[in-house]
Amino acid sequence: MTKLTNTFGISMRNFKRFPELPDAQELMEFGVNAEKLGYDSLWVWDHILLGVDPHFPVIDSLSVLTAVAARTEKINLGTGILVLPFRNPVLLAKQISSMDLISGGRLIMGMASG
């Protein structure tokens, strides 16, 4: 995984306010454009769901970052912050190791216990 030092990143809004839904193609284009503009890193929120009313539909952070990784070459890709207790540890290890491999080592994992 990538080590973060002296970088300039941008957050990608992988959620919308209901009744809107996040647009996967738009998010991938955002990532490609962030790389073209020279950003060092791209960050997404990680929420299984936002328990507010109205709710906020969220595209899975690792899925959208993997899609961006397949379309970019050098921008680092990070989660801010992945909540560990909501995920199966074996499946998460498989997901992040696969994503890190697909991205060529550009994954930055921000993690928390809750």
N, C-alpha and C positions, 0 to 999 in steps of 0.2 A: 504494500500500500504506500501511497505517497505521503511524504512528510511535509507539513505546512510551515513555510518560512517566508516572511516578507512578501505576501501576496495580496492581490486585490480581487475580491470575489463579488459575486452577485447572487441574489436569491431568486429562485424561480417559483412562481406562484402555482403550485400543483393542486390548488383547491379553489373552489368558487363558492359564492353564497347561493344557497338554494333559492330558486329552482334551476339556476344555471348549472351546467356540468363542465368540468375541466375538458379542454380540447387537447388530446394527445398530440396531434400533428402540430398544433400551435406551440406546445411545450418543446417538442423536438426542434422546431425552427428557432425558438428562443435560444436553446442551447447552442445550436450551430452559429447563430448570430453573435452570441456572447463570446464564443471562441474567435470569430472573425474580428470582433472589436478589441480583442487583446486581453480580455479578462483571464485571470489565472485560475479561477475556480468558480464552480456553479453549485449552488446549495438548494436543497429541497426540504420541505417539512416532512416529518414522519408522524402520521397519526393514523390509527386504525379507524377512528371516527372522532369528530369534534362534538362532544355532547352538549350542544347548545341548541336553542330553538330560535330561528330555524337552523337546521344542521348545515354543515359545510361538506359537500362531496369532495373527497380527496383521492387523487390517483396515487397508488402505492409508490413510495419514494424509490425503492430499489428498482422497480420495473421501469419507471420513467428515466432514471439515471442510466440504466442499461441501454435503453433505446437511444439516449443521447450519446452514450459511449460508442455505439455502433456507427454514429454519424460524425464523430469528431475525432481529432488526433492528439491534441495536447492539453486541452482544458481539464483541470482536476475536477472531480465530481464528489460532492459531499452530502452527507445527511446531517441535518441539524434539528433535532437530535433524535436518533433511533431509540425507542423505548424497549429495552431488552425483555422485560417480563411478559410483554404481549406476544413474544415470538418463541417458537420452538427452537431451542439452541442448535440442534443438529441441522435442521433445515436452514436456519439463518447462516450457519457456518458454510453450508453448501452454496447458498445464494451469494453471499459476499465474496467467497473465493472464486466462484464462477464470474461474477461481475468484475472483480479485480483482474482476472485473466482476460476477459473480453475487452476491458478498458486499457490493457497494457500497463497496469499498475497505477492508474490514476485515481483510484478510489480513496476517499478520506472518510473514515467512519467516526461520526460524532455519536456517542452512545450515552445513555443514562439508565438508572435503575427505576425510574418512575417519574 
